[in-house]
Amino acid sequence: MNLLEVKNLKVHFPVKHGLFSRVKAHVKAVDDVSFTIQPGETLGLVGESGCGKTTLGRAIVKLVEPTAGSIYFEGEDIAQLSGAELRARRRKFQMIFQDPYGSLNPRMTVGQIIGEAIDIHQLAESSSARQKRIMELLKAVGLDPIHAQRYPHEFSGGQRQRIGIARALAVEPKLIVCDEPVSALDVSVQAQIINLLQDLQQQRGLAYLFIAHDLAVVEHISRRVMVMYLGKVVELAEAKAIIRTPKHPYTQALISAVPEVDPDSKRKRIVLPGDVPSPINPPSGCPFHPRCPIAQAPICQVDVPSLREVTPGHWAACHFAK
Amino acid sequence: MPLLEIKNLKLDFIAGDKSLRAVDDVSITINAGETVCLVGESGCGKSVTALSIARLVPTPPARYVGGEILLNGRDVLKMSKTDLRGIRGGVVSYIFQDPSASLNPVFRIGNQIKESLKLHRPEKATDEEVIRLLKLVGIPAPESRIKDYPHQMSGGMQQRVMIAMALASEPKLLVADEPTTALDVTIQAQILDLLLDLKKRMGMSILLITHNLGIVGDMADRVAVMYAGQVVEMSPALDLLRRPLHPYTKALMNSVPKLSSNLQRLSAIPGNVPTLGNFPSGCRFYPRCPSAQPECANTMPQLVEVEPNRWVRCLYAKSL
């Protein structure tokens, strides 16, 4: 059974304007997105800023309200749940954030931060059991148990990200949404956190939705990868397939734009003209057509391409993908 | 004569009664028409070194303790305020990481570019020249764009405006401090292409500061790698990427995942980047170094030329 199944999810934000704050338009941050995550799997999610990847991650853990669509977690639709019912389910899905400085309360010790999660879900019978759990969690993420007495400002960025991971693990979730967990870290520390996430996945059978803009990192950690552009999924496939044989022209350009360390690589760079258009007023037809090197009139300007299975397990939303 | 020659630069930051060495004995040369990349992680002193070229680091809290910065043969550290005004944005221009913070939000971009022209090429301070510059950096419909305010442009476009402003004085050296870090990869590719193209057309030198080793291969002629306030390796770019010599450079290259590699596990560098004031004695990388020897804890290695044009700061550079 799927751990998570997202069906036709939409998140639209109203744009208000004028004297009585009338709704003038909608930002279609996530527009009709469907996908699944299996238990223990990592699904990578890439895209440029403003493509809706963070909003999608937040909608899944219900930090923003979906406008339409359903989110089945272990077969149960959580899209409409709220209050105590939602809180009970939240134990199964947690989130880690990009900014390890902004996501920890500076006035709580590390022990209190992790303990709070244990308390909310009443996962420890006694205070000694609670203390033991905090120590175990700190060890699991590579910190020392004595760190429980310290405050977040006493730690480096990488260590703070470890605290964030320990807090997410405290409630024994099955899915963790990781929103750019390494992009704020120094290059030499990134690899530590990526390795830690992979180790924890193996030990605990966790599933990740791994959101990042760095394609190499996403390819490394994910089994499957999903590419978003202007609120829509444009390609979804096995990580290796999507990097080696991308089907969508946007994915092709995105991969070619990654600067390469290997000076002898012969990859040709496709430089896309222009910027990502505004999601308030996205282009007609295929949202990528104004920047697409292979767009053809009139089909690309008129027909919205649907996400179709081009080859087994490889989905792309392009009229010309084959 | 090289365009820029930084010799044994030493810079301290004064904090209370302590003085913390942020840049320690850094020597870098840049020849005319050359692109040099300065690579390092946060806090390694790369930005402070770059800002020093036009003496833009505020003193205090900073203090220049030693060394020389020879720009066209003249020492910037000994220049008067009037001379400095001439080189800032004149001979040396800067672009920074966050264009939205570098542009003044209440002035139209055309006026901001014209301001730079008025200072350095007053005879050319016209709308026509501003439009020519905007065209040069690839802004579509520049005639209508000169009336825009910064917030009306995207991040990539704002960075193009910053570049136009930097080019207004026809600088000899463009210092680009992480110019694409805040931008998306597709926009990053556009800006890097633009910089390469402008360098060719205008014959200027570029000092590009980055933490992304991938950019080095595309852009640089030579690379200097910094760690904890020191240059630890300096080499022609392709040699460094093909065969890094310093253990830190090696570790850094191995810790970043590469596209289409079949690596199961990344080789992480243990520990954290040392912060200012907490640099280890001896070799500054030894607590994290996979090939450290007891000797490394006590003896600070010097930057030596171990092969022609390849400088490394490691006691065991030859045996590694």
Interface residues (C-beta under 8 A of the other chain):
Chain A: E48 S49 S156 G158 Q159 D186 V187 S188 V189 Q190 A191 Q192 I194 N195 Q198 H213 L215 A216 V217 E219 H220 K240 I243 R244 A253 L254 I255 S256 A257 V258 P259 E260 V261 D262 P263 D264 R269 V271 L272 D275 V276
Chain B: E41 S42 S154 G156 M157 D184 V185 T186 I187 Q188 A189 Q190 L192 D193 H211 N212 L213 G214 I215 V216 G217 D218 A237 L238 L241 R242 A251 L252 M253 S255 V256 P257 K258 L259 S260 S261 L263 R265 L266 S267 A268 I269 P270 N272 V273 T275 R288
